[in-house]
């Protein structure tokens, strides 16, 4: 702890944590997983945790503004008496 003094002369203790140690390196993938990833990559498949441009294209919104009429352009549907 570090001790500081104010203008009035009173002591105040401030807790200063020690610097954090660097985190341990991430564990290596098992060899069977690395081989599977290599096989998938060789076949052009999508890989977990990697950017997939085809998925981005497929998941992108396809409806553009003004492509469909607004709901206010149509008359209200008839009521069925319920």
DODO-340197 format. One record per atom (N, C-alpha, C, O): residue in three letters; atom name; x, y, z. Coordinates in nm, 2 decimals. Atoms other than C-alpha are relative to their C-alpha. Layout:
{residu:ALA	atome:CA	east:X	north:Y	up:Z}
...
***
This chain:
{residu:UNK	atome:N	east:0.08	north:-0.12	up:0.00}
{residu:UNK	atome:CA	east:0.00	north:0.00	up:0.00}
{residu:UNK	atome:C	east:0.09	north:0.12	up:0.00}
{residu:UNK	atome:O	east:0.20	north:0.12	up:0.05}
{residu:UNK	atome:N	east:-0.07	north:-0.12	up:0.00}
{residu:UNK	atome:CA	east:0.11	north:0.35	up:-0.06}
{residu:UNK	atome:C	east:-0.07	north:0.10	up:0.09}
{residu:UNK	atome:O	east:-0.19	north:0.11	up:0.09}
{residu:UNK	atome:N	east:0.06	north:-0.10	up:-0.09}
{residu:UNK	atome:CA	east:0.06	north:0.62	up:0.20}
{residu:UNK	atome:C	east:0.02	north:0.14	up:-0.07}
{residu:UNK	atome:O	east:0.12	north:0.18	up:-0.12}
{residu:UNK	atome:N	east:0.00	north:-0.14	up:0.05}
{residu:UNK	atome:CA	east:-0.03	north:0.98	up:0.08}
{residu:UNK	atome:C	east:-0.04	north:0.09	up:0.11}
{residu:UNK	atome:O	east:-0.11	north:0.05	up:0.21}
{residu:UNK	atome:N	east:0.04	north:-0.10	up:-0.10}
{residu:UNK	atome:CA	east:-0.07	north:1.30	up:0.28}
{residu:UNK	atome:C	east:-0.08	north:0.11	up:-0.07}
{residu:UNK	atome:O	east:-0.05	north:0.15	up:-0.18}
{residu:UNK	atome:N	east:0.08	north:-0.11	up:0.06}
{residu:UNK	atome:CA	east:-0.34	north:1.56	up:0.22}
{residu:UNK	atome:C	east:0.05	north:0.13	up:0.05}
{residu:UNK	atome:O	east:0.14	north:0.13	up:0.13}
{residu:UNK	atome:N	east:-0.04	north:-0.13	up:-0.04}
{residu:UNK	atome:CA	east:-0.31	north:1.93	up:0.27}
{residu:UNK	atome:C	east:-0.02	north:0.02	up:0.15}
{residu:UNK	atome:O	east:0.05	north:0.10	up:0.21}
{residu:UNK	atome:N	east:0.02	north:-0.01	up:-0.15}
{residu:UNK	atome:CA	east:-0.45	north:1.89	up:0.63}
{residu:UNK	atome:C	east:0.09	north:-0.08	up:0.08}
{residu:UNK	atome:O	east:0.09	north:-0.08	up:0.20}
{residu:UNK	atome:N	east:-0.09	north:0.08	up:-0.07}
{residu:UNK	atome:CA	east:-0.18	north:1.65	up:0.72}
{residu:UNK	atome:C	east:-0.05	north:-0.14	up:0.04}
{residu:UNK	atome:O	east:0.03	north:-0.22	up:0.10}
{residu:UNK	atome:N	east:0.05	north:0.13	up:-0.03}
{residu:UNK	atome:CA	east:-0.40	north:1.34	up:0.75}
{residu:UNK	atome:C	east:0.05	north:-0.10	up:-0.10}
{residu:UNK	atome:O	east:0.07	north:-0.08	up:-0.22}
{residu:UNK	atome:N	east:-0.05	north:0.11	up:0.08}
{residu:UNK	atome:CA	east:-0.28	north:1.01	up:0.62}
{residu:UNK	atome:C	east:-0.12	north:-0.07	up:-0.07}
{residu:UNK	atome:O	east:-0.22	north:-0.09	up:-0.01}
{residu:UNK	atome:N	east:0.10	north:0.08	up:0.07}
{residu:UNK	atome:CA	east:-0.47	north:0.81	up:0.36}
{residu:UNK	atome:C	east:0.07	north:-0.11	up:-0.07}
{residu:UNK	atome:O	east:0.17	north:-0.08	up:-0.14}
{residu:UNK	atome:N	east:-0.07	north:0.11	up:0.07}
{residu:UNK	atome:CA	east:-0.38	north:0.47	up:0.24}
{residu:UNK	atome:C	east:-0.08	north:-0.04	up:-0.13}
{residu:UNK	atome:O	east:-0.20	north:-0.05	up:-0.13}
{residu:UNK	atome:N	east:0.06	north:0.04	up:0.13}
{residu:UNK	atome:CA	east:-0.44	north:0.38	up:-0.12}
{residu:UNK	atome:C	east:0.06	north:-0.13	up:-0.04}
{residu:UNK	atome:O	east:0.18	north:-0.16	up:-0.04}
{residu:UNK	atome:N	east:-0.04	north:0.13	up:0.04}
{residu:UNK	atome:CA	east:-0.43	north:0.03	up:-0.24}
{residu:UNK	atome:C	east:0.04	north:0.00	up:-0.15}
{residu:UNK	atome:O	east:-0.04	north:0.04	up:-0.23}
{residu:UNK	atome:N	east:-0.05	north:0.01	up:0.14}
{residu:UNK	atome:CA	east:-0.22	north:-0.01	up:-0.56}
{residu:UNK	atome:C	east:0.03	north:-0.15	up:-0.03}
{residu:UNK	atome:O	east:0.13	north:-0.20	up:0.03}
{residu:UNK	atome:N	east:-0.03	north:0.15	up:0.02}
{residu:UNK	atome:CA	east:-0.24	north:-0.37	up:-0.69}
{residu:UNK	atome:C	east:0.13	north:-0.01	up:-0.08}
{residu:UNK	atome:O	east:0.17	north:0.07	up:-0.16}
{residu:UNK	atome:N	east:-0.12	north:0.02	up:0.07}
{residu:UNK	atome:CA	east:0.08	north:-0.52	up:-0.82}
{residu:UNK	atome:C	east:-0.03	north:-0.02	up:-0.15}
{residu:UNK	atome:O	east:-0.14	north:-0.06	up:-0.18}
{residu:UNK	atome:N	east:0.03	north:0.02	up:0.15}
{residu:UNK	atome:CA	east:0.12	north:-0.54	up:-1.20}
{residu:UNK	atome:C	east:-0.04	north:-0.15	up:-0.02}
{residu:UNK	atome:O	east:0.02	north:-0.24	up:0.04}
{residu:UNK	atome:N	east:0.05	north:0.13	up:0.03}
{residu:UNK	atome:CA	east:-0.06	north:-0.84	up:-1.34}
{residu:UNK	atome:C	east:0.10	north:-0.08	up:-0.09}
{residu:UNK	atome:O	east:0.17	north:-0.02	up:-0.17}
{residu:UNK	atome:N	east:-0.09	north:0.09	up:0.08}
{residu:UNK	atome:CA	east:0.15	north:-1.13	up:-1.48}
{residu:UNK	atome:C	east:-0.07	north:-0.02	up:-0.13}
{residu:UNK	atome:O	east:-0.19	north:-0.02	up:-0.14}
{residu:UNK	atome:N	east:0.05	north:0.03	up:0.13}
{residu:UNK	atome:CA	east:0.11	north:-1.21	up:-1.84}
{residu:UNK	atome:C	east:-0.08	north:-0.13	up:0.00}
{residu:UNK	atome:O	east:-0.04	north:-0.22	up:0.07}
{residu:UNK	atome:N	east:0.08	north:0.12	up:0.00}
{residu:UNK	atome:CA	east:-0.16	north:-1.47	up:-1.91}
{residu:UNK	atome:C	east:0.08	north:-0.11	up:-0.07}
{residu:UNK	atome:O	east:0.16	north:-0.09	up:-0.15}
{residu:UNK	atome:N	east:-0.07	north:0.11	up:0.06}
{residu:UNK	atome:CA	east:-0.04	north:-1.82	up:-1.99}
{residu:UNK	atome:C	east:-0.04	north:-0.01	up:-0.15}
{residu:UNK	atome:O	east:-0.15	north:0.03	up:-0.19}
{residu:UNK	atome:N	east:0.04	north:0.01	up:0.14}
{residu:UNK	atome:CA	east:-0.03	north:-1.90	up:-2.37}
{residu:UNK	atome:C	east:-0.12	north:-0.10	up:-0.01}
{residu:UNK	atome:O	east:-0.13	north:-0.19	up:0.07}
{residu:UNK	atome:N	east:0.11	north:0.09	up:0.02}
{residu:UNK	atome:CA	east:-0.34	north:-2.07	up:-2.50}
{residu:UNK	atome:C	east:0.05	north:-0.15	up:-0.03}
{residu:UNK	atome:O	east:0.15	north:-0.16	up:-0.09}
{residu:UNK	atome:N	east:-0.04	north:0.13	up:0.02}
{residu:UNK	atome:CA	east:-0.32	north:-2.45	up:-2.51}
{residu:UNK	atome:C	east:0.00	north:-0.03	up:-0.15}
{residu:UNK	atome:O	east:-0.09	north:0.02	up:-0.23}
{residu:UNK	atome:N	east:0.00	north:0.04	up:0.14}
{residu:UNK	atome:CA	east:-0.23	north:-2.61	up:-2.84}
{residu:UNK	atome:C	east:-0.12	north:-0.09	up:-0.04}
{residu:UNK	atome:O	east:-0.16	north:-0.17	up:0.05}
{residu:UNK	atome:N	east:0.11	north:0.09	up:0.04}
{residu:UNK	atome:CA	east:-0.50	north:-2.79	up:-3.04}
{residu:UNK	atome:C	east:0.06	north:-0.14	up:-0.01}
{residu:UNK	atome:O	east:0.18	north:-0.16	up:-0.04}
{residu:UNK	atome:N	east:-0.04	north:0.14	up:0.01}
{residu:UNK	atome:CA	east:-0.48	north:-3.17	up:-3.03}
{residu:UNK	atome:C	east:0.04	north:-0.03	up:-0.15}
{residu:UNK	atome:O	east:-0.02	north:0.03	up:-0.24}
{residu:UNK	atome:N	east:-0.04	north:0.03	up:0.13}
{residu:UNK	atome:CA	east:-0.31	north:-3.32	up:-3.34}
{residu:UNK	atome:C	east:-0.12	north:-0.04	up:-0.09}
{residu:UNK	atome:O	east:-0.12	north:0.00	up:-0.21}
{residu:UNK	atome:N	east:0.11	north:0.04	up:0.08}
{residu:UNK	atome:CA	east:-0.63	north:-3.48	up:-3.46}
{residu:UNK	atome:C	east:-0.09	north:0.12	up:-0.05}
{residu:UNK	atome:O	east:-0.14	north:0.12	up:-0.16}
{residu:UNK	atome:N	east:0.08	north:-0.12	up:0.04}
{residu:UNK	atome:CA	east:-0.81	north:-3.14	up:-3.46}
{residu:UNK	atome:C	east:0.08	north:0.08	up:-0.11}
{residu:UNK	atome:O	east:0.02	north:0.13	up:-0.20}
{residu:UNK	atome:N	east:-0.08	north:-0.07	up:0.10}
{residu:UNK	atome:CA	east:-0.52	north:-2.98	up:-3.65}
{residu:UNK	atome:C	east:-0.01	north:-0.07	up:-0.14}
{residu:UNK	atome:O	east:-0.02	north:0.00	up:-0.24}
{residu:UNK	atome:N	east:0.02	north:0.07	up:0.12}
{residu:UNK	atome:CA	east:-0.54	north:-3.25	up:-3.91}
{residu:UNK	atome:C	east:-0.13	north:0.01	up:-0.07}
{residu:UNK	atome:O	east:-0.14	north:0.03	up:-0.19}
{residu:UNK	atome:N	east:0.13	north:-0.02	up:0.06}
{residu:UNK	atome:CA	east:-0.91	north:-3.21	up:-3.95}
{residu:UNK	atome:C	east:-0.02	north:0.14	up:-0.06}
{residu:UNK	atome:O	east:-0.07	north:0.15	up:-0.17}
{residu:UNK	atome:N	east:0.01	north:-0.13	up:0.05}
{residu:UNK	atome:CA	east:-0.88	north:-2.84	up:-3.99}
{residu:UNK	atome:C	east:0.08	north:0.01	up:-0.13}
{residu:UNK	atome:O	east:0.03	north:0.08	up:-0.23}
{residu:UNK	atome:N	east:-0.08	north:0.00	up:0.13}
{residu:UNK	atome:CA	east:-0.61	north:-2.89	up:-4.26}
{residu:UNK	atome:C	east:-0.08	north:-0.07	up:-0.11}
{residu:UNK	atome:O	east:-0.08	north:-0.02	up:-0.22}
{residu:UNK	atome:N	east:0.08	north:0.07	up:0.10}
{residu:UNK	atome:CA	east:-0.83	north:-3.14	up:-4.44}
{residu:UNK	atome:C	east:-0.12	north:0.09	up:-0.05}
{residu:UNK	atome:O	east:-0.14	north:0.10	up:-0.17}
{residu:UNK	atome:N	east:0.11	north:-0.09	up:0.04}
{residu:UNK	atome:CA	east:-1.13	north:-2.90	up:-4.44}
{residu:UNK	atome:C	east:0.05	north:0.11	up:-0.08}
{residu:UNK	atome:O	east:-0.01	north:0.15	up:-0.18}
{residu:UNK	atome:N	east:-0.06	north:-0.12	up:0.07}
{residu:UNK	atome:CA	east:-0.91	north:-2.61	up:-4.55}
{residu:UNK	atome:C	east:0.04	north:-0.05	up:-0.15}
{residu:UNK	atome:O	east:0.01	north:0.03	up:-0.24}
{residu:UNK	atome:N	east:-0.03	north:0.05	up:0.13}
{residu:UNK	atome:CA	east:-0.78	north:-2.82	up:-4.84}
{residu:UNK	atome:C	east:-0.12	north:-0.03	up:-0.09}
{residu:UNK	atome:O	east:-0.11	north:-0.01	up:-0.21}
{residu:UNK	atome:N	east:0.12	north:0.03	up:0.08}
{residu:UNK	atome:CA	east:-1.13	north:-2.91	up:-4.95}
{residu:UNK	atome:C	east:-0.08	north:0.13	up:-0.02}
{residu:UNK	atome:O	east:-0.19	north:0.13	up:-0.08}
{residu:UNK	atome:N	east:0.07	north:-0.13	up:0.01}
{residu:UNK	atome:CA	east:-1.24	north:-2.54	up:-4.93}
{residu:UNK	atome:C	east:-0.11	north:0.02	up:0.09}
{residu:UNK	atome:O	east:-0.20	north:0.11	up:0.06}
{residu:UNK	atome:N	east:0.11	north:-0.01	up:-0.09}
{residu:UNK	atome:CA	east:-1.47	north:-2.58	up:-4.64}
{residu:UNK	atome:C	east:0.02	north:0.12	up:0.09}
{residu:UNK	atome:O	east:0.13	north:0.17	up:0.11}
{residu:UNK	atome:N	east:-0.01	north:-0.11	up:-0.10}
{residu:UNK	atome:CA	east:-1.55	north:-2.31	up:-4.38}
{residu:UNK	atome:C	east:0.06	north:-0.06	up:0.12}
{residu:UNK	atome:O	east:0.04	north:-0.17	up:0.16}
{residu:UNK	atome:N	east:-0.07	north:0.04	up:-0.12}
{residu:UNK	atome:CA	east:-1.34	north:-2.33	up:-4.07}
{residu:UNK	atome:C	east:-0.05	north:0.07	up:0.12}
{residu:UNK	atome:O	east:-0.07	north:0.20	up:0.11}
{residu:UNK	atome:N	east:0.05	north:-0.07	up:-0.13}
{residu:UNK	atome:CA	east:-1.45	north:-2.25	up:-3.71}
{residu:UNK	atome:C	east:0.10	north:0.11	up:0.03}
{residu:UNK	atome:O	east:0.22	north:0.09	up:0.03}
{residu:UNK	atome:N	east:-0.08	north:-0.11	up:-0.04}
{residu:UNK	atome:CA	east:-1.32	north:-1.92	up:-3.60}
{residu:UNK	atome:C	east:0.07	north:0.08	up:-0.11}
{residu:UNK	atome:O	east:0.15	north:0.17	up:-0.08}
{residu:UNK	atome:N	east:-0.06	north:-0.07	up:0.12}
{residu:UNK	atome:CA	east:-1.22	north:-1.80	up:-3.95}
{residu:UNK	atome:C	east:-0.10	north:0.07	up:-0.07}
{residu:UNK	atome:O	east:-0.22	north:0.03	up:-0.07}
{residu:UNK	atome:N	east:0.09	north:-0.08	up:0.08}
{residu:UNK	atome:CA	east:-1.37	north:-1.54	up:-4.17}
{residu:UNK	atome:C	east:-0.05	north:-0.08	up:-0.12}
{residu:UNK	atome:O	east:0.03	north:-0.15	up:-0.19}
{residu:UNK	atome:N	east:0.06	north:0.08	up:0.11}
{residu:UNK	atome:CA	east:-1.61	north:-1.70	up:-4.42}
{residu:UNK	atome:C	east:-0.08	north:0.10	up:-0.09}
{residu:UNK	atome:O	east:-0.19	north:0.14	up:-0.06}
{residu:UNK	atome:N	east:0.07	north:-0.10	up:0.09}
{residu:UNK	atome:CA	east:-1.70	north:-1.46	up:-4.71}
{residu:UNK	atome:C	east:-0.13	north:-0.05	up:-0.05}
{residu:UNK	atome:O	east:-0.23	north:0.03	up:-0.07}
{residu:UNK	atome:N	east:0.13	north:0.05	up:0.05}
{residu:UNK	atome:CA	east:-1.98	north:-1.69	up:-4.84}
{residu:UNK	atome:C	east:-0.11	north:0.01	up:0.11}
{residu:UNK	atome:O	east:-0.22	north:0.05	up:0.07}
{residu:UNK	atome:N	east:0.10	north:-0.01	up:-0.11}
{residu:UNK	atome:CA	east:-2.15	north:-1.69	up:-4.50}
{residu:UNK	atome:C	east:-0.04	north:0.15	up:0.01}
{residu:UNK	atome:O	east:-0.16	north:0.18	up:0.03}
{residu:UNK	atome:N	east:0.03	north:-0.14	up:-0.01}
{residu:UNK	atome:CA	east:-2.13	north:-1.31	up:-4.49}
{residu:UNK	atome:C	east:-0.09	north:0.04	up:-0.11}
{residu:UNK	atome:O	east:-0.19	north:0.12	up:-0.09}
{residu:UNK	atome:N	east:0.08	north:-0.03	up:0.12}
{residu:UNK	atome:CA	east:-2.28	north:-1.29	up:-4.84}
{residu:UNK	atome:C	east:-0.14	north:-0.05	up:0.03}
{residu:UNK	atome:O	east:-0.24	north:0.02	up:0.00}
{residu:UNK	atome:N	east:0.13	north:0.06	up:-0.02}
{residu:UNK	atome:CA	east:-2.56	north:-1.53	up:-4.75}
{residu:UNK	atome:C	east:-0.08	north:0.06	up:0.12}
{residu:UNK	atome:O	east:-0.21	north:0.07	up:0.11}
{residu:UNK	atome:N	east:0.07	north:-0.06	up:-0.12}
{residu:UNK	atome:CA	east:-2.64	north:-1.36	up:-4.41}
{residu:UNK	atome:C	east:-0.03	north:0.14	up:-0.02}
{residu:UNK	atome:O	east:-0.10	north:0.20	up:0.06}
{residu:UNK	atome:N	east:0.03	north:-0.14	up:0.02}
{residu:UNK	atome:CA	east:-2.65	north:-1.01	up:-4.56}
{residu:UNK	atome:C	east:-0.15	north:0.02	up:-0.03}
{residu:UNK	atome:O	east:-0.21	north:-0.06	up:-0.10}
{residu:UNK	atome:N	east:0.14	north:-0.03	up:0.03}
{residu:UNK	atome:CA	east:-2.99	north:-0.85	up:-4.58}
{residu:UNK	atome:C	east:-0.02	north:0.02	up:-0.15}
{residu:UNK	atome:O	east:0.06	north:0.08	up:-0.21}
{residu:UNK	atome:N	east:0.02	north:-0.01	up:0.15}
{residu:UNK	atome:CA	east:-3.13	north:-0.88	up:-4.93}
{residu:UNK	atome:C	east:-0.12	north:0.09	up:-0.04}
{residu:UNK	atome:O	east:-0.13	north:0.13	up:-0.15}
{residu:UNK	atome:N	east:0.11	north:-0.09	up:0.03}
{residu:UNK	atome:CA	east:-3.43	north:-0.65	up:-4.90}
{residu:UNK	atome:C	east:0.05	north:0.14	up:0.00}
{residu:UNK	atome:O	east:0.11	north:0.18	up:0.10}
{residu:UNK	atome:N	east:-0.05	north:-0.14	up:0.01}
{residu:UNK	atome:CA	east:-3.35	north:-0.29	up:-5.01}
{residu:UNK	atome:C	east:-0.12	north:0.09	up:0.03}
{residu:UNK	atome:O	east:-0.23	north:0.05	up:0.01}
{residu:UNK	atome:N	east:0.10	north:-0.10	up:-0.03}
{residu:UNK	atome:CA	east:-3.54	north:0.02	up:-4.90}
{residu:UNK	atome:C	east:-0.08	north:0.03	up:-0.13}
{residu:UNK	atome:O	east:-0.02	north:0.06	up:-0.23}
{residu:UNK	atome:N	east:0.08	north:-0.03	up:0.11}
{residu:UNK	atome:CA	east:-3.83	north:0.08	up:-5.13}
{residu:UNK	atome:C	east:-0.03	north:-0.11	up:-0.09}
{residu:UNK	atome:O	east:-0.10	north:-0.10	up:-0.19}
{residu:UNK	atome:N	east:0.02	north:0.12	up:0.09}
{residu:UNK	atome:CA	east:-3.83	north:-0.27	up:-5.28}
{residu:UNK	atome:C	east:-0.14	north:-0.05	up:0.02}
{residu:UNK	atome:O	east:-0.20	north:-0.10	up:-0.08}
{residu:UNK	atome:N	east:0.13	north:0.04	up:-0.02}
{residu:UNK	atome:CA	east:-4.17	north:-0.34	up:-5.13}
{residu:UNK	atome:C	east:-0.09	north:0.12	up:0.04}
{residu:UNK	atome:O	east:-0.03	north:0.22	up:0.09}
{residu:UNK	atome:N	east:0.09	north:-0.11	up:-0.03}
{residu:UNK	atome:CA	east:-4.47	north:-0.11	up:-5.08}
{residu:UNK	atome:C	east:-0.02	north:0.01	up:0.15}
{residu:UNK	atome:O	east:-0.01	north:-0.09	up:0.22}
{residu:UNK	atome:N	east:0.03	north:-0.02	up:-0.14}
{residu:UNK	atome:CA	east:-4.55	north:0.04	up:-4.74}
{residu:UNK	atome:C	east:-0.14	north:-0.06	up:0.03}
{residu:UNK	atome:O	east:-0.22	north:-0.07	up:-0.06}
{residu:UNK	atome:N	east:0.13	north:0.05	up:-0.03}
{residu:UNK	atome:CA	east:-4.84	north:-0.11	up:-4.55}
{residu:UNK	atome:C	east:-0.11	north:0.10	up:-0.01}
{residu:UNK	atome:O	east:-0.23	north:0.06	up:-0.04}
{residu:UNK	atome:N	east:0.10	north:-0.10	up:0.01}
{residu:UNK	atome:CA	east:-5.02	north:0.22	up:-4.56}
{residu:UNK	atome:C	east:-0.05	north:0.01	up:-0.14}
{residu:UNK	atome:O	east:-0.15	north:0.08	up:-0.16}
{residu:UNK	atome:N	east:0.04	north:-0.01	up:0.14}
{residu:UNK	atome:CA	east:-5.05	north:0.18	up:-4.94}
{residu:UNK	atome:C	east:-0.12	north:-0.09	up:-0.03}
{residu:UNK	atome:O	east:-0.18	north:-0.08	up:-0.13}
{residu:UNK	atome:N	east:0.11	north:0.10	up:0.02}
{residu:UNK	atome:CA	east:-5.31	north:-0.10	up:-4.90}
{residu:UNK	atome:C	east:-0.11	north:0.03	up:0.09}
{residu:UNK	atome:O	east:-0.09	north:0.07	up:0.21}
{residu:UNK	atome:N	east:0.11	north:-0.02	up:-0.09}
{residu:UNK	atome:CA	east:-5.66	north:-0.08	up:-4.76}
{residu:UNK	atome:C	east:0.00	north:-0.11	up:0.11}
{residu:UNK	atome:O	east:0.07	north:-0.21	up:0.10}
{residu:UNK	atome:N	east:0.00	north:0.09	up:-0.12}
{residu:UNK	atome:CA	east:-5.72	north:-0.25	up:-4.42}
{residu:UNK	atome:C	east:-0.08	north:-0.13	up:-0.04}
{residu:UNK	atome:O	east:-0.18	north:-0.12	up:-0.11}
{residu:UNK	atome:N	east:0.08	north:0.13	up:0.03}
{residu:UNK	atome:CA	east:-5.83	north:-0.62	up:-4.44}
{residu:UNK	atome:C	east:-0.13	north:0.01	up:0.06}
{residu:UNK	atome:O	east:-0.15	north:0.07	up:0.17}
{residu:UNK	atome:N	east:0.14	north:0.00	up:-0.06}
{residu:UNK	atome:CA	east:-6.20	north:-0.68	up:-4.38}
{residu:UNK	atome:C	east:0.00	north:-0.08	up:0.13}
{residu:UNK	atome:O	east:0.08	north:-0.18	up:0.15}
{residu:UNK	atome:N	east:0.01	north:0.06	up:-0.13}
{residu:UNK	atome:CA	east:-6.29	north:-0.78	up:-4.03}
{residu:UNK	atome:C	east:-0.09	north:-0.13	up:-0.02}
{residu:UNK	atome:O	east:-0.19	north:-0.12	up:-0.10}
{residu:UNK	atome:N	east:0.08	north:0.12	up:0.02}
{residu:UNK	atome:CA	east:-6.44	north:-1.13	up:-3.99}
{residu:UNK	atome:C	east:-0.10	north:-0.01	up:0.11}
{residu:UNK	atome:O	east:-0.16	north:-0.12	up:0.13}
{residu:UNK	atome:N	east:0.11	north:0.00	up:-0.10}
{residu:UNK	atome:CA	east:-6.67	north:-1.04	up:-3.70}
{residu:UNK	atome:C	east:0.04	north:-0.06	up:0.13}
{residu:UNK	atome:O	east:-0.05	north:-0.08	up:0.22}
{residu:UNK	atome:N	east:-0.04	north:0.06	up:-0.13}
{residu:UNK	atome:CA	east:-6.47	north:-1.19	up:-3.41}
{residu:UNK	atome:C	east:0.02	north:0.10	up:0.10}
{residu:UNK	atome:O	east:0.05	north:0.07	up:0.21}
***
